[in-house]
Amino acid sequence: MAQDLHLPKVEIYKEVCISCTACDDACPTDVIRIGKDGYPFAKYEEDCQGCFICEWDCPVGAIKIRVARWYETGQ
């Protein structure tokens, strides 16, 4: 249940990503990591603070941070 209410949500679009590692370098909470395939993934999504720095620093728009409103969580 708690996992269903996790906010924010990190969305990474590998089909757009150019593997530049800007998101990994920018993440202040070490949520974003680079996988063996060279693409980023959210290793510690529960630690994401929704600062949007990774999203802002991505040169191609391959990463989005979604923050649901309280009424979208079913609470």
C-alpha positions, 0 to 999 in steps of 0.5 A: 500500500505505501508503495502505491502512494509513493511520491514523486515518481521518476520516469526515464524514457530510454528511447529518448535518452542519449546516455549522457549521464547528466541526470546521474551527475545532477541528482543530489540524493543519489536516486539516479544511477547508470546501469550496465547498459549505459542508461539511467534508472531510479535505484532509490526512488523512495529517496527522491525529493522531487527537486526536478534537477535531473529533469531540468539538466537532461538535454533531450527531455528523457527524464520526468518527475511526476508528483501526484496531488493528494487527491490523486492518491485516493486519500 
